[in-house]
């Protein structure tokens, strides 16, 4: 079996090895599967491994490449998909006990697109039940159990793409697919020290994905590098008639050479009220690196307003609608987390007038935030004000800080990249770059520039087994 020096390589590096036939897709897939069985099970990283499908796809990729039919940088690359994406013939549990036996007779569009690109699905990543839509107090709120952080297994990976974060940090796949409604890619990427991309809303089709919030759900990659995120996004983006919210002009061409004029970075002075000292220092050092490479940095502030409350209202109402049958049937009582058992009933009580008011607030906010991007290309701040929290921590008290950037970014459908930028107590720290809608290339380019001059994304935990 292949060792960590290969399994922790980027998609770009693995792709070059495969194309040059110095590495075979079957050997690579078998090595990730073996590691997933040995280490992934201990971390509660996978909901299920799709061994039979993976080996079938790996053998096909190997035959195609040998025949000179190379499809591109994802051909022969093994990946994991969050367990809210339908995969024909395999369980899709949404991380929740009431859906334990659920399966679909079709593949999600993202799965189809990755298969067309030659990528190999090796497993369904564990997740927080219902992607946290009903609310949850503990990181153990999953049918798979709490996903353990490879940097410290007493700590959590964050949610709701909890398994995807563990998989990437532990070297269990070359990339993973996560989803975000509010923080579910950015947070596990930061906690686990990996690179994660939240694309522009509507950039990636959600057909075949569990719905939580119709107007805020997004699907994106979690990878070793920001460059890898761009490669994967190019494969999964694009219009899909089966998703009415998909952008008609959602086709994405990754510009891996983007540059030209200096980047204008807006360092946010009000993203976090009281960030931990180590976190704040690491994020500011990251900005210093970018400034030393020609970026123009200015201090800016997010507009003040009830943005988080409005975004929370939209998520709650849309989640209650999405899971109406679960709530009305009483089967929400079978969820794992005590807050999740009652959260849907609370959300059902929100007046329609509050929802309508929240949508009007969104329109106001979009204009304000768009004006801010007339002055800068990207906004920057620490991904979170803290490092990974203990698995036993009550999220309502341990993570009770305001998150205006997460709220605004998701409410307005803005792209963002989280990239590792340091450590505190051997736990990763992340910095995030947020861009104007459609400016996915700019946030990727900013993170890529940072990673070209730092080594944080190359760090890996010392794992047993």
C-alpha positions in Angstrom: 0.0 0.0 0.0 1.1 3.5 -0.7 2.4 5.6 2.1 1.5 9.1 3.4 4.0 10.9 1.2 1.7 9.9 -1.7 -1.7 9.9 -0.1 -1.3 13.5 1.2 -0.3 14.9 -2.2 -2.6 17.4 -3.9 -5.0 16.5 -6.7 -2.7 18.4 -9.1 0.4 16.4 -8.0 -1.5 13.0 -8.1 -3.0 13.8 -11.5 0.5 14.5 -13.0 1.7 11.2 -11.6 -1.2 9.3 -13.0 -1.0 10.9 -16.4 2.8 10.0 -16.6 1.8 6.5 -15.5 4.0 6.6 -12.4 1.0 5.9 -10.3 -2.1 3.7 -11.1 -5.7 4.6 -10.1 -6.3 1.1 -8.8 -3.3 1.2 -6.4 -4.2 4.7 -5.3 -7.8 3.7 -4.7 -6.9 0.5 -2.8 -4.5 2.5 -0.6 -7.2 5.1 0.3 -9.7 2.4 1.0 -7.3 0.5 3.2 -6.5 3.7 5.1 -10.3 4.5 5.3 -11.0 1.2 6.9 -8.1 1.4 9.4 -8.1 5.1 10.4 -11.4 6.4 9.0 -13.5 4.0 11.2 -11.7 5.2 14.3 -12.4 8.9 13.4 -16.0 8.3 12.4 -15.1 9.9 9.1 -17.1 7.8 6.7 -20.8 6.9 6.7 -20.0 4.1 4.3 -17.1 3.1 2.0 -18.2 2.4 -1.6 -15.5 -0.3 -2.1 -17.1 -2.2 -5.0 -18.0 0.9 -6.9 -14.6 2.5 -6.3 -12.6 -0.4 -7.6 -14.9 -0.7 -10.6 -14.3 3.0 -11.4 -10.6 2.7 -10.7 -10.2 -0.2 -13.1 -12.1 1.7 -15.8 -9.9 4.8 -15.3 -6.8 2.7 -15.6 -8.0 1.1 -18.8 -8.9 4.5 -20.3 -5.6 6.1 -19.4 -3.6 3.2 -20.8 -5.6 3.5 -24.0 -4.6 7.2 -24.2 -8.1 8.5 -23.3 -7.0 10.8 -20.5 -9.9 13.0 -19.4 -8.1 15.7 -17.3 -6.7 16.4 -13.8 -9.4 14.4 -11.9 -9.1 11.2 -14.0 -8.2 8.4 -11.6 -8.4 10.6 -8.5 -10.3 9.1 -5.5 -12.7 11.3 -3.5 -15.4 11.2 -0.8 -18.9 12.8 -1.1 -20.9 14.1 1.9 -23.7 11.7 2.7 -26.4 14.0 1.6 -25.6 13.4 -2.1 -27.5 10.6 -3.7 -25.4 7.7 -5.0 -27.4 5.0 -6.8 -27.4 1.7 -4.9 -25.8 3.0 -1.7 -27.3 4.4 1.5 -27.8 8.2 1.7 -28.7 8.7 5.3 -28.4 12.5 5.6 -26.6 11.7 8.9 -29.9 11.0 10.6 -31.4 7.9 12.2 -34.9 8.5 10.6 -33.3 8.1 7.2 -31.0 5.2 8.1 -32.3 2.9 5.3 -32.8 5.6 2.7 -31.4 5.1 -0.8 -32.0 6.5 -4.3 -32.2 5.0 -7.7 -30.2 7.9 -9.3 -27.0 9.8 -8.8 -26.8 13.5 -7.8 -25.6 15.8 -10.5 -22.3 16.4 -8.7 -21.7 12.7 -8.6 -22.4 12.4 -12.3 -20.1 15.3 -13.2 -17.3 13.9 -11.2 -17.7 10.5 -12.8 -17.6 12.1 -16.2 -14.3 13.8 -15.2 -12.9 10.3 -14.3 -12.9 10.8 -10.5 -13.4 7.7 -8.3 -16.0 7.7 -5.5 -14.5 5.8 -2.5 -17.0 6.7 0.2 -19.8 8.7 1.6 -18.5 11.2 4.2 -20.2 11.3 7.6 -22.1 14.5 8.5 -24.1 16.1 11.2 -27.7 15.0 11.1 -29.8 16.9 8.5 -26.7 19.2 8.1 -27.6 20.8 11.4 -30.8 22.3 10.0 -32.9 21.4 13.0 -30.2 22.7 15.3 -27.8 20.8 17.5 -25.8 21.2 20.7 -23.1 18.6 20.3 -20.7 17.4 17.6 -21.9 13.8 18.2 -25.2 14.7 16.5 -24.8 12.1 13.7 -25.8 8.6 13.0 -22.1 7.9 12.4 -21.0 9.4 15.8 -18.9 12.5 16.3 -16.2 13.0 13.7 -12.9 13.1 15.5 -10.3 15.7 14.6 -7.1 14.0 13.3 -5.0 16.7 15.0 -6.4 15.9 18.4 -9.0 13.0 18.5 -10.6 14.5 21.7 -11.7 17.5 19.5 -14.4 17.9 16.9 -14.0 18.6 13.2 -16.8 21.1 13.2 -20.0 20.6 11.1 -21.9 19.9 9.2 -19.4 18.6 6.7 -17.7 16.9 9.7 -16.6 13.7 8.0 -15.3 15.6 5.0 -13.0 17.6 7.2 -11.7 14.4 9.0 -11.2 12.6 5.7 -9.0 15.4 4.3 -7.0 16.0 7.4 -6.3 12.3 7.8 -5.3 11.6 4.2 -8.3 9.3 3.5 -9.1 10.7 0.0 -7.5 13.2 -2.4 -10.5 15.5 -2.1 -14.0 15.6 -0.6 -17.3 17.3 -1.4 -18.9 19.2 1.4 -21.9 21.6 1.6 -22.5 24.9 3.3 -25.6 26.7 4.3 -23.8 28.7 7.1 -20.2 27.7 7.9 -20.3 24.0 7.0 -17.4 24.1 4.6 -15.4 27.1 6.1 -15.6 25.8 9.7 -14.4 22.1 9.2 -11.7 23.4 6.8 -10.4 25.7 9.5 -10.7 23.2 12.3 -9.0 20.5 10.3 -6.3 22.6 8.6 -7.4 22.0 5.0 -8.5 24.2 2.1 -12.2 24.5 1.5 -14.2 26.5 -1.1 -17.8 27.7 -0.8 -18.8 28.6 -4.3 -21.2 31.4 -5.4 -24.8 30.3 -4.8 -26.2 28.5 -7.8 -22.8 27.8 -9.2 -23.1 24.0 -8.5 -26.3 22.0 -9.1 -28.0 20.7 -6.0 -30.0 18.1 -7.8 -29.8 14.9 -5.8 -28.7 16.7 -2.7 -30.7 16.9 0.6 -32.4 20.3 0.8 -32.0 22.3 4.0 -32.4 25.9 2.9 -33.6 26.3 -0.7 -32.1 29.8 -1.0 -28.8 29.3 0.9 -27.5 25.7 0.3 -24.3 25.4 -1.6 -22.0 22.4 -2.6 -18.3 22.8 -2.8 -14.9 21.0 -2.5 -12.6 20.5 0.4 -9.0 19.9 -0.7 -5.3 20.0 0.1 -4.9 23.3 -1.7 -6.8 26.3 -3.1 -5.6 25.3 -6.5 -7.2 21.9 -6.1 -10.5 23.6 -5.1 -10.4 25.4 -8.4 -9.8 22.2 -10.3 -12.7 20.4 -8.6 -15.1 23.4 -9.0 -14.4 23.5 -12.7 -15.6 19.9 -12.9 -18.8 20.2 -10.8 -20.0 23.7 -11.8 -22.4 24.5 -14.6 -26.1 24.9 -15.4 -28.5 22.0 -14.6 -32.1 22.1 -15.7 -32.9 19.8 -12.8 -32.0 22.5 -10.3 -34.2 25.6 -10.7 -31.8 27.7 -8.6 -28.8 26.8 -10.7 -27.2 29.8 -12.5 -28.0 29.9 -16.2 -24.5 31.3 -16.7 -23.0 29.0 -13.9 -20.3 27.5 -16.1 -17.0 28.0 -14.4 -13.6 28.2 -16.1 -10.8 28.0 -13.5 -8.1 30.6 -14.1 -5.1 29.0 -12.5 -2.8 31.7 -13.8 -5.0 34.7 -12.6 -2.9 37.6 -11.6 -2.3 40.9 -13.3 -2.9 44.0 -11.1 -2.3 43.7 -7.4 -5.0 42.2 -5.3 -7.0 44.6 -3.2 -7.7 42.9 0.2 -10.1 44.4 2.7 -9.0 43.2 6.2 -12.3 43.1 8.3 -12.1 45.0 11.5 -15.4 43.7 12.8 -15.6 40.1 11.6 -15.0 38.8 15.2 -15.5 40.6 18.5 -13.0 38.8 20.6 -10.8 36.4 18.6 -8.3 34.2 20.5 -4.9 36.0 20.5 -3.1 33.2 18.6 -5.8 33.1 16.0 -5.8 36.8 15.4 -2.0 36.9 15.2 -1.8 34.1 12.7 -4.5 35.6 10.5 -2.7 39.0 10.5 0.6 37.3 9.7 -1.1 35.7 6.7 -2.2 39.2 5.5 1.4 40.4 6.0 2.5 37.6 3.6 0.1 38.7 1.0 1.0 42.3 1.4 4.7 41.3 0.9 3.7 39.7 -2.4 2.2 42.9 -3.7 -1.4 42.8 -2.3 -2.9 46.2 -1.3 -4.4 45.8 2.1 -6.9 48.3 3.7 -9.0 48.0 6.8 -12.8 47.8 6.1 -15.9 47.0 8.1 -19.0 45.0 7.4 -22.2 47.0 7.3 -24.2 47.0 10.5 -27.6 45.5 10.5 -29.8 42.6 11.5 -28.2 40.4 8.9 -27.5 37.3 11.0 -31.0 37.3 12.5 -32.5 37.6 9.0 -30.4 34.8 7.6 -31.3 32.6 10.6 -34.9 33.3 10.0 -34.6 32.2 6.3 -32.8 29.0 7.2 -35.3 28.1 9.9 -38.4 28.6 7.8 -37.0 26.9 4.7 -35.7 24.0 6.8 -39.1 23.5 8.5 -40.7 23.4 5.0 -38.0 21.0 3.7 -38.6 18.6 6.6 -42.3 19.1 7.1 -43.1 15.4 6.8 -40.4 14.4 9.4 -41.7 17.1 11.8 -45.4 16.3 11.4 -44.9 12.6 11.6 -43.2 12.9 15.0 -40.1 11.1 13.7 -38.0 14.1 14.6 -37.9 12.5 18.0 -35.6 9.8 16.6 -32.9 12.4 15.9 -29.8 12.1 18.0 -29.4 15.6 19.4 -31.8 17.0 22.0 -32.0 20.3 20.2 -32.7 18.7 16.9 -35.6 16.8 18.3 -37.5 20.0 19.0 -35.9 22.5 16.6 -38.3 21.9 13.7 -41.4 22.6 15.9 -39.9 25.9 17.0 -39.1 26.8 13.3 -42.7 26.1 12.3 -43.9 28.9 14.6 -42.0 31.6 12.8 -44.6 34.0 11.1 -44.7 34.3 7.3 -44.3 38.0 7.8 -40.9 37.5 9.5 -39.8 35.4 6.5 -41.0 38.0 4.0 -39.2 40.8 6.0 -36.0 38.7 6.0 -36.1 38.4 2.3 -36.5 42.2 2.0 -33.5 42.7 4.3 -31.5 40.4 2.1 -32.1 42.7 -0.9 -30.9 45.7 1.1 -27.8 43.8 2.3 -26.9 42.6 -1.2 -26.7 46.3 -2.3 -24.6 47.3 0.7 -22.1 44.4 0.3 -21.8 44.9 -3.4 -20.8 48.5 -2.8 -18.1 47.3 -0.4 -16.6 45.2 -3.3 -16.3 48.3 -5.4 -13.3 49.2 -3.1 -11.7 45.7 -2.6 -11.4 42.4 -4.5 -11.8 40.2 -1.5 -12.6 40.5 2.2 -10.3 38.7 4.7 -10.6 37.6 8.3 -9.8 34.6 10.5 -12.1 31.7 9.4 -13.1 31.3 13.1 -12.1 33.1 16.2 -11.1 29.8 18.0 -9.4 26.6 17.2 -11.1 23.1 17.3 -13.3 22.6 20.3 -13.6 19.5 22.5 -16.1 16.9 21.3 -17.8 17.2 24.7 -18.4 20.9 24.4 -21.9 22.3 24.2 -21.9 24.3 20.9 -24.5 26.7 22.2 -22.1 28.0 24.8 -18.7 27.1 23.3 -19.5 28.7 19.9 -21.9 31.4 21.1 -20.0 34.3 19.3 -21.6 36.4 16.6 -20.6 35.5 13.0 -21.5 38.4 10.8 -19.2 37.4 7.9 -20.6 33.9 7.8 -24.1 35.2 7.9 -23.6 37.9 5.3 -21.5 35.6 3.0 -24.1 32.8 3.0 -27.2 35.1 3.0 -25.8 36.9 -0.1 -24.5 33.7 -1.8 -20.9 34.9 -1.9 -17.9 32.7 -2.6 -15.2 32.1 0.0 -12.1 30.0 0.6 -10.7 29.0 3.9 -7.0 28.1 4.0 -4.8 27.0 6.9 -2.5 29.7 8.2 -1.0 28.5 11.5 -1.5 26.5 14.7 -2.4 27.0 18.3 -1.8 24.2 20.8 -1.2 21.9 17.8 -4.7 22.7 16.3 -5.0 24.4 12.9 -6.0 28.1 12.4 -7.7 29.2 9.2 -8.0 32.4 7.3 -10.9 33.1 4.9 -11.2 35.2 1.8 -14.7 36.2 0.6 -15.5 37.7 -2.7 -18.3 39.3 -4.7 -20.8 36.9 -6.2 -19.4 35.2 -9.3 -15.8 36.1 -8.2 -14.9 32.5 -7.3 -11.6 32.9 -9.2 -10.5 35.9 -7.1 -11.0 34.1 -3.8 -9.1 31.1 -5.1 -6.4 33.2 -6.5 -5.9 35.0 -3.1 -5.6 31.7 -1.2 -3.4 30.3 -3.9 -1.0 33.3 -3.7 -0.8 32.8 0.0 -0.1 29.1 -0.3 2.6 29.7 -2.9 4.6 31.4 -0.2 3.7 29.4 2.9 3.8 25.7 3.9 0.8 25.5 6.3 -1.3 23.5 3.8 1.4 20.9 3.7 1.3 20.1 7.4 -0.3 16.9 8.4 -1.2 15.3 11.8 0.7 12.4 13.3 -1.8 9.6 13.2 -1.6 6.1 14.7 -2.6 3.1 12.7 
